Amino acid sequence: MSEQPPATFDREATDGAETAGSTPVTTGATSVIRALEGAGVETCFGVQGGAIMPVYDALYDSSIRHVTMAHEQGAAHAADAYGIVSGDPGVCLATSGPGATNLVTGLADASMDSDPVIALTGQVPTAFVGNDAFQETDTTGLTAPITKTNYFATDSDSVGDTVGEAFAVSGTGRPGPTVVDLPKDVTNGQTERQPGAPRTPSTYDPQTEADEAAVERAARTLERAEKPVILAGGGVIKGDASDALRDFATEYGIPVVTTMPALGAFPEDHELAMEMAGMHGTGYANMAITHCDVMLAVGCRFDDRLTGGVETFAPDAEILHADIDPAEVSKNIEADVALIGDAGTVLEQLDSEMDRTPDIPEWQEQCQTWKAEYPMDYAAPEDRPIRPEFVVEALDEATPEDAIVTTGVGQHQMWACQYWTYRHPRTWVSSHGLGTMGYGLPAAIGAKVAEPDKQVVCFEGDGSFLMTCQELAVAVRENLDITVAVLNNAAVGMVRQWQDAFFEGRHSASQYPWVPAFDKLAEAFGAQGFAVHEYDEVADTVEAALAYDGPSVIDFHIDPGANVYPMVPSGGDNGQFALSEDQL
């Protein structure tokens, strides 16, 4: 946390800087907005309130589009998704006290997933801070553990530079959320000083190129590998390294496994694609990880849902770990070679250093054999309710290959991972590390605002959808053409699945027979609502929902007994995945 002007603050260098807007800077609030304009911000998401009111008043004269959300958590998730899809930091605003605390879940989510977000929060006047004033909370104290950095603005002259620095830090190196807390006297205070261009502190200079000796060692290791695999993490997408990954993998014929945040980093219809690994990853991806002898991990943090038990994860592999954040290397899985740098740059360095292609025809054949042995198929008897996998595939087939998918958290999220074919980066938007139920709808709003010409499909569960369904009012007001598919099993399904597997079927607080009719709820908000109970209704309803010009909600009444498999029990061995409950 910084309570001083930015390290790069230089009054003489920035006095009289060219204004980014049409109105002059007169207050700290107008300087804040000018800083956002100077950073190229086109859209922000937020909820108005007392302490942030001066900033909103300055925003009134700006070209920046403001999307008023129904709840501040929705604003944080929308900004998060906007950042994921666009690649630029998303911006959210909230007032002091409950406004700021309502952002916390969204900021924690962005922090866990390394998503670029900047939050501007109102604060009581500086003289009242610490006096338990109306709607006062220690915002910087609350958000310090869940942000990349945060700032308490102290001066009207420098506040614009503080905002510019927060924006630059959010998107530089390993992305993450930043917060600027704005006391009302600072935003109301007079100043004519134009903020400078966004820039990081001189002390923050992430390493982009890996050490040459480490690159050489990694290249020699890959060349002699007999069973190599590339493990692509979310850092591949955040580093815009998907093309570099595809070129490297295809040049050397190395199979590619992805983490869940990396869906779309490598086209899943490519012959080298082993798809997602981990707790609910494909059997063939988990077999490839378990049996490989060299693993090139790029931009991943080896979280527990990927590794299972660390002692059984890739037990025979030499680990080559490329990451822009040195804190992630050897944190969970010990690296044999550390490649600290930008994902795309490191892959290009390795390509330049490689002298030959590894001789691995038997390994490539084995990977294809695993694909045939453990296919992602499912039974769909006509005398049972609709299978959720069928719904996901139906929507995938009916939409363009660059459609964007957002999800909440639960079984529906896993089915969306497993049965949609991802071919492009920045088309998968979900909550991974924090596992935030309700993420899907506000994320769909942020994604659609970022990419208005792309189809956006949101998968939600009934329990997850209930947590943020009020944001439908925003989608209707903004006339956003998004399609929400509620996979309704009248339960918090993942909890119910675990209760069946590990708690003797004791369904404590997991059954939701009381959920509303979501098609009617959608109509109450002004959206188009549909309800589907039978297989023969799916195709026509999907077509009608996608054709509707505006937000639509399809309430799919799915098989309440459907479970997510494959599954690796928490802390288990990825190579011993279960394909049904009796194998757990």
Secondary structure by P-SEA (a helix, b strand, c coil): cccccccccccccccccccccccccccaaaaaaaaaaaaccccccccccccaaaaaaaaccccbbbbbcccaaaaaaaaaaaaaaaccbbbbbbbcaaaaaaaaaaaaaaaaabbbbbbbbbbcccccccccccccccccccccccccbbbbccccccaaaaaaaaaaaacccbbbbbbbbbcccccccccccccccccccccccccccccaaaaaaaaaaaaaccbbbbbbccccccccaaaaaaaaaaaabbbbbbccccccccccccccccccccccccaaaaaaaaccccccccccccccccccccccccccccccccccccccccccccccccccccaaaaaaaaaaacccccccaaaaaaaaaaaaaccbbbbbbccccccaaaaaaaaaaaccccbbbbbcccaaaaaaacccccccccccccccccccccccaaaaaaaaaacccbbbbbbbcaaaaaacccaaaaaaaaccbbbbbccccccaaaaaaaaaccccccccccccccccaaaaaaaaaccbbbbbccccccaaaaaaaaacccbbbbbccccccccccccccccccccccccccccc
